[in-house]
Amino acid sequence: MCGIAGTWFPGTRDDASLHALGARQGEAIAHRGPDDAGTWADPAAGLVLSHRRLSILDLSPEGHQPMLSRDGRWALIFNGEIYNHGALRAELATLGHAFRGHSDTEVLLAAIGEWGVEQALQRSNGMLALAAWDRKQRRLWLARDRMGKKPLYYGFASDGALVFGSELRALRAHPALEAKVDPDALALLLRLDYIPAPWSILRGVHKLPAGTLLSLDMAALQAGASALDPVRSPKRWWDALAAQREAINHGFAGGDQEALDTLDVLLREATAMRMEADVPLGAFLSGGTDSSLVTAMMQAQSAVPVRSFSIGFDSLRHDESAHAARVAAHLGTDHTELRVDGQAALDLVPSLPVIFDEPFADSSQVPTALLCALTRKHVTVALSGDGGDELFFGYSRYARTLRNNGWLGKLPRAMLANRVSEPGESARLGGLAALRAELRAGDLQGLARHRISRWRLPEAVVIGARRLKTAYDEPDALPGVGTPGDALMAMDMACYLPEDILAKVDRASMAASLEARAPLLDWRVASFAWTLPMSMKSRHGQLKWLPKQLLQRYLPNPLVQHPKTGFGAPVGDWLRGPLREWAEAQLDENRLREEGHFDPAPIRRIWKAFLDGERKWHTHLWGVLMFQAWREKL
């Protein structure tokens, strides 16, 4: 796990200035890799690559980056882990490749030299973001892993240079990058709590989508931003939606026992691959199904107690620490629990814009950041249970959406034809307003969008904003086969998982210089999950049925059948209490008007309604507040 950055100018540059710029970009993301730093430049091409290293495999200098291939053709910077690097190394050795050390970076570089970038990616099992420079063809390759575990931003500066990196701050280290807020992306933040790829909060800066690569030659660089379409230019080297269609069509021919055995084998292997490290390793253990299953798999394959970590809160609504402790005791892990009072969480709020780098408003960012900081005091790598809900139908909103979709199917077409295009903000209050909004949604995709939206009409709040479409709007984002439940999970796999869940874990863990790994998101586990019928994911009202059945092989039933608790923070209580003065300053009407990003009227109206006791408005307000706090740091 590391940080990467670079700049490519449309013309030659002197070596010293390139290295100085690369060093500044690397220093901006030093938290991602505190163990080593490196820059490499090709002055004749105007290119510099920068790397910050968190040493996990091969702690020796042989793992240093940027790394050059033996023949000198390729230069590589790479953030992530290739879990099957041992098998790839053996295959490459039979083809005549020799290796100096035992890092996965060296294996990936040899694979690129042997098969090319796209084939090397397809043969790899891991998480990654990379920049590979082909010195022979003068071509730059940028790529992101299948599931979107690792981030990669790119954009053009005003001097014509292409700037790229793991975080926005690495791009902003280039003095010619214009840091102007994109109102369309800001509206997405208010709707979703995050800004999905390919957009970012800065106008003209984009995120590379999961499973894609971008290949640029000198002609493309000189053409600049006008020739680069953030939606169409990236090429899919792994198409998750196509893989889902194929898996659904193929189906799973076995019964319950065969499915359990297959998941057990696949997940054990995926977990074992992610336990390889030359540094201390542990697990996040919330006590939920997914984290308990991953921890159980780790302990079953470890000769010593696995280090496990959980966080406890003084608010019982958000505290699962007692259950996590019981799971840890049964599994026999070496368990560490951090007790957090409200003040510790509040003290973290001013740091959120720095930790997350881009405005981000999922309130679970607070406990996630606290947990990562605790864990890093003891280990350098931690395995998580991320991905289980999106693969095995784990969210209660899925069941509610399918129920309401059934209602829509029974309504007269004339009633649906008269629906308004989008529900207003009153839909957030529940009751009849929420019911009307559900009925107005019109179809499954509209219902899903309504369920995940905070502000229903954010473009009416953000000045100058247009509505950008996401996987919750585009019909092409649906598999077109399978059940409505499959479609709901597909939308989340395309948007919510990579751009909220995985982005949150990446920023929070990297802020603490901690590597997080997710066995459930091994592409082979995902491909198997997509083959399963819905009856193996939701049965007799029990969500995530198959993983729960598998967990009973490792835990007694009372520890498995535990109600799901959200991993959030009591934002509403904070905003009415100790954060009220801070929030009032951020939401000051004159300030909002002078800054020019928001129409103050609806924000002030909701702020007053919230203080007067109306429920749920804190979710609307938190997105505005997180942007305001981030803007102060810009």
N, C-alpha and C positions, 0 to 999 in steps of 0.2 A: 504494500500500500504506500503510495507516494503522491507527489504532486508534479504535474508537467506543465510546461508553458513554452511559448516560442513566438517569434515574429519573422515574417518573410516580407522583405522590401522588394518592390519592382525595379531592382537595379543593384549594382554592387555597393557594398558598404565596407568600411575599414574594420579590421578584426577587433581592434580595441573597443570601438563604440558598440559593436555587436555583443561582445562579451559583457560589457557594462550594462547594456539593456537586459540581456538574459539574466544577469545576476540580480537586477532589480525585480524582474518578474518572479524569479525563484524565491527571493527573500519575502515577497508578498504572500507566498503560500508556504512559508517555512514550517508552520505547524503541521502540515501534511507529511513532512519528512524531516525530522530534526537530526537524523543520524549522518547525513552526507548531502553535499550539494555539488552540482556540476553544470558547466555550460560547454557547448560546442558550437562552432560557427563555420559556415561556408561563405567567406567574404565575397567570392566571385558571384555567388547566387543571391547575396543579401539576406541570408538565413541564419538565425540563431535558435538553438534548442536549449532549454533549461530544465533541470530536474532536481527535485528534493526527495531524499530517500528515507523511508522508514524501513529499516533492515529487518526482514522476516526470514528469507532464505538466503543462504550464503552470505554471512555477515562480513566476509573478507572484501578487500578492494576489487576482487574479480566481479562483484555485482554492481560496480559503479556505473552510473549513467550520466550523460548520454553514452550509449555503447555503439561501437562501430563493428560491422561485420568483418570477418577475417580478410575478405578480398577488398575491403574498403569501399564497397559500393553503397552500403546501407548505413544510415545513422538512425538510431531508435531511442525514443523516450517512451516510457511505459508505466502506467499506474494500474496496479491490480495484482492478480495472481493467476497463473495457469496451473490448475490442479493436476492435469494429466501430463505435466512436463516430463515426468520420468519415462512414460511410454513414448512420447514424442522424441525424447533424447535417444532412446534405444533405436527407434526407427531411423532417425537422422544419422546415427553412428554407422548403421549398415550402408548408408549412402555416401559415406566418406567424410562426414563432419567430425571434427575433433573439438573438445571443449576444454577451456582453461579452468572454469570453476563449476559450481553446481547450481547456479541461479536459474530461475525460469525465464529471466530476461534473455539470457544467452541462448536458450532453447528457442524462444519465440523469434529472435533475430535470425537464427539459422533456418527456422521454418520459413520465414519470409524470403530469405535468400534462395531456398530450395523450391518453394511452391508459389511464391508471390503472396501479397498481402491478403487477398480474399481467401485463398485456399488455406493459408496459415490460420486465419481466424476460424474458418469452418472446422478445422481439425482440432481446435483448442477447446478445452472445457474450463471456463474460468470467468473472472470478472476483470474488465479492463477498459481503459481509455488509452489510446496511443497516438503518437505522431511518428511516422516513418518517412525519412527523406531518401529518395532514390537519387544518388549523386550522378548516375549515368544518364538517366532520362530527365533529370531536373524536375522531378514530380514529388509533390507532398501528399501523403496519405494521412487522413485523420479517421479514427474509428472508435466505436463504442460497443460494449458487449451486448449479448443477446437480450438480457433482461433490463439493462440500463442501470446496473449497480454503480457504475463509475461515471462521473459527469465529464463533459467536454464542451466548453464554450468557444465560439469563434466569431470574428467580425472584422470589418475593415476600419482602420483609423483614417483620419483626414489627410494624412500624407500618402495614402494608397497602400499602406502595409497591411497584410493579413496578420491579425493577432489572435492567439488561441491559448487556452489553458484550462486547468481543472476548476478554477473558480474565477468569478468576475474580477476579483482584485488583482489577479495576475495580468489580465488584459488592461486594467486601468493603470498599471505600472508604466504602460507606454504613454508618454506625454501627449501624443496626438490623438488618443482615443477620446471621442466626445461622449461624456457621460450624461446624455439626455434621456429623461424618462419617457418610455413608450406608453401612452395612455391606453392603447388597446390591451397591452400586457397587464397594466394596472387593473383594468376591469376584470381580467381573468383572475387576478389575485383575489379580488373581492368576491368573485363567484365561487372559486374553488379552494381558497386558502393557500394556493401555490400557483406558480406560473409554469405550465407544461411546455415541453419541447414542441416545436422548434423555437419558441419565443423566449425572451428574457426581459427583465425590467428595463434594460437599456435599448433604446432605438438603434437598430442596425447591428445588434449583437444577438447571436442565436445559439441555441443548444443543439448539439447533434442528437437526433433521436436514437433510442435504443435499437441495437441491431443494424445500424447503418454505418457506411463509410463515405467519406468525401475525398475525391481525388482531384488535385489541382495541378495544372502545369503552368508555365510562365505566361502563356496567352490568357488563361483564366485569371491569373493574378493581376495582369495588366488591365484586363477588362473591369476588374473590381466588383463592387457590390451590385452593380447594375446587371451583371451576367450571372449572379448567384442567387438562385431561388431557394430559400431555406426549407421549403416544402418538397420541391421536386428535384433539387440538385443532389442531395444525399441518396446513395444507392443502398438498398437493403441487401446485406450479405446474409442475413437470417430474417425471414419473414414470419413473425410469430403468428399472425392471423392465418397465413397459409398453412403453417404447421398445425394450428388448432383445427382448421377444416379437415386436413388429412387425418388427424387423430380421431376426430369425431366420426368421420365417415368409416374409418377402419374399425373403430369400436373395440370393446374388450370382450372376448369370447368366454372368459371363465366366470366362475361364481364368486361368492364372497370370500371363501377361503383362498382361492387362487389370487384374488386381488390383494388380500392382506399379505400373503407371502411375497408377492411381487413388490408391493410398496415397502415391506420390511427390508428386502434385499437391496432395492434401489437406494433407499434413504440411508441404510447402514453404509453403503459404499460411498455415497455422496458425503456423508458425515466424516468417514475415515479419511477421504481425500482432503478435506478441509481441516483436519487435525495435524497436518504436516506443517511444522514450523521449527525454526532454530531459536525461538524465543518462547517465553511462558505463554500459555494458552488457557482460556476459560470459556464460560458460556453465560449469556444473559438468561435468567430464569425468572419469569414473571409468575409462573404457576399455571399459565394457560396451556391449552392443548399443544400448540406448536413449539413453544420454548421447552415445555416438559418433554416432548417427544425427542427433540434434538439433544437435550441434555441426557436423556436416557440412552440414546444411541451412542453418545460420547462415552458415558460411563461403562456401557456394556463392552466397549472396545479399548478400555484403558486399564492398565495394571495398577494405577494409583488413583486416589480420589480426584475427580475433576473439580477445578475451581469454578464455582457458580456464584452469580451476583444478582441481587435484587434490590429494589428500592422500596421503602415504606414511607407512608405519608401520615400526617396527623389527621387528615380528613379521611374518614372511613369509607366515603364514597369512592375514593381513588386508591384505596390501600388493599393490595393482594399479598402483602409480604408474609402474613401468617400462613397462607396456603402455600406460597412458594417455599417457605421453610419446611413445611410438612413433606412436600415433594422431594426437596433436597435430602431430608433425613431418610426417606424411604430409599432413595437412589444411592445414598452414601457419598454424596459430594462434599467437598470442602466449601461450605457455603458462607458467603459474606453478605450482610444486609446493611444498607445505609438507611438510617432513619432521617427523614427530612421534615422539618417543620415549615410552616408557611413563610417564615422570614428567609430561610435559605433559598426557597424557590423565588421569592420576590427579589432577592439580591441578584438573582441571575438575569432578570428581565432586561436591565440596561445592556447586558452583554449579548442579547439575542441577535441584534443586527450584525454584530461582528462574527459571531459563530456561524450564522447561516448565510452571510455574504450577500444574499439576494433576499428581498422581502418574502417572508414565509410565515403563515399564520395558523398552522395546525398546532393547537395548544399542547399536544403531546410532545412538542419540541422541548418543553421545560423538563419533564421527567427523563426524557431520552438523553438530554445533555447532562443532567445530573448523574444518571446511571453510567454513562460513558466515562465521565470524569472519575467516578468511584472505581470503575473497573480498571482503568489505566494505571491506577496506583499499584495494582497487583500483577497484571498481565499486559501483553502487547497485542494479543489477538483474542477476539471473542466471537463465538458462534451465536447466531440468532435464529429465531423461528419465523422470520419474515417470509411472506409468500403463501402461507397455508390458507388464509382466508380467501385469496383470489383464485387459488387452484381447487379448493375443496368446498366452496360455497359456505363460507364461514360468517358472513355478515348478516345480521338480522334484517337489515334494510333490503337484502335480496328477497327474503320471504315476503316482506310487506309489499315490495314492488310487484312481485308475481301475483299476490292477492289482488292488488288494485288493477293490475293488467287484466285479470279475469273479469273484474267489474266493467272495464272499458269494453270488453268483448260483448257484453250483454246490453250496452246502451244503444239506443236508436242512433243511426248514422246522422240524422238531422241535428241531434243534440251535440254530437262531436263536431259537426261542421260549423256550429255557431260558437265554438270556443274561441277565446282570445288567444293571441299568439304566445303569450307568456304570462304566468301569474305574477302579481305584484308582491311587495315585501310583506304584506299582511298575511301571506301564506305561512310565514314563519311562526305565527301565533297559535297554530293548531285550531281545533274545532272546525266549524263550517268553512272558514277561509282556507284551511289546509285541504279539506275535502274537495272544495271547488277547484282548487289548484291542481289536485291530482286528476280530477275528471277532465280538466282543460288540457292536460298534457297530450292526450290524443293517441299516443302509442307507447310502446315499451321504452324506446330511447328517450322520449320526452319525460316519462316517469322517472327513469334513471337520472336524467339531468336534474330534474326537480329535487330528487332525494339528496343529491350531492351538492346542490347549490346553496351558498350562504345568501349573498345578495342575488335575488332573482333577476333584477334589471340593473346590473352595475353600470351599464353604459349611460344610464340616466343620472348617475352620481359622478362619474369620472368625466371631466370636461374634455371634449374632443374625441371621446373613445368610440370606436366601432367594434362590433361584435366579431370576435375570432371564433372559428369553429374548432371543436375538439372531437375526440372519439365519442363524446356523448351527443354530438350533433350530426356527424357524417354517417350516412347509411353504409358507406363502404367500410366502416370500422366494425361492422357486425359480421360474424362468421357466415351467415346465410344458410347454415345447416345446424342440426342439433335442436336444443330446446331454448326457450326464453332464458332459462337459467344460465345456459352456456353463453348466451349473448351478453348478459349482465357481467359475468366474469371476464369476458373478452374485452369489454369496454374498460374495466378497471385495470386489466393487465396492460392495456395500451397507454393508459393515462395516469390513474391514481397510484398504482404500484410504483412505477419508475420515478414519477415526478413529485410525489408526496412522500410515500413510505421510505423508498430507497434514498431519495435526496435527503430526507431528514436524518436517517441513520448515517449516511456518508458525512454530512457536515458536522453532526454532533460527535461522531467518533473521531473524525480527522482533526477537529478542534482540540481534542485530547490526545492526538497522536496515537490513536488506537485503530487497529484494523478489525472490521466487522465482516463476517462471512455468513452466508445464508444457504445451508444445505438443501432446503426445500425448493430453492430456485435453481438447482442443478437442472440443466435443460432436459436431461433424461427423465427426471422426476416429473417435470412439467408436462412433457410429452405423454408420459403414462397417465397423468391425472386427466388430461384432455380426452383420453379414450374412454374414461369411465362413464357409465350412465348416471343420471341424476339420482337414481335410487341408492347409489353408493356414496353420495355426497350429502343428501338430505333424506332422512327416513324417519317416519313417525314423529315429525316435528323436531328431530334432532339434526342440527346443522353440523357439517364437517364429520359425518358419520364414520367414514372409513378411517381417518386418522385417530378418532377416538377409540375405535375398536382396536386399532394397532397399539395404542398407548396402554390398553388394558393388558397387553403382554408384559408390560414393564411396571405398571402401577395398579394398585387395587382400585376397584370401581368407584368408591367414594372420592378418591383423589382425582379421578378422571372426570366424573360428572359434576363439575364445578361451574357455577354460573359465570359467564364471561363478563368481565369488568373492563370498561374502557380505560386506556392508558392515557389519561388526560390531566388537566389541571383545573382547579376551581376558579377560572377566570372571572366569572360573574361575581363571586364573593370578593375577589381582589379589586375589581373595578368599583364596587360599591364601598369598599373599605380602604385599605392602605394604598391602593393605586389610583384612588379617585382624583387626588390633586394633580398627579402626573398626567392622567388621562385628560383632565379638564384643560391643561395647558396644551396638550397635543391637539385637542379638538376645538381650540379657541376659534370662534367664528372669524375674527379679523385675520388670524394667522392662516386659516384655510383659504380665505378669499385672496390674500396677498400671494400665497404660494402658487395658486392657480391650478392645482391638480383636481380638486373636488368642488362640487357645488355644496356650499356649507349647509343649506337649508335641510335636506333630508338627513344629513349626519347629525345636525343639532337636534332635529325632531326625534330621531331614534335615541340619542343620548338622553334627552329629557324623559322620554317614555321609559327607558331602562331605569333611570334613577327614581322614577315614580312607581316602579315595581312591576312593570310588564316583563314577562319572562323571555328568555332566549336572545334578546338583542345583543348580548355580549359577544355572540359569534359574529355578528355583523361588525361590531365595533372593533374587535380584535384585529381584523384584517386592516382596517384603516390605521389603527394604532401601530401595527407592525411596520406599515409603510412609512408613517410619520417618523418613527424611531430610526428606521433605516435611512431615511432622507437626511436626518441630522448628521449621520456618519459619512454621507456621500462626499 
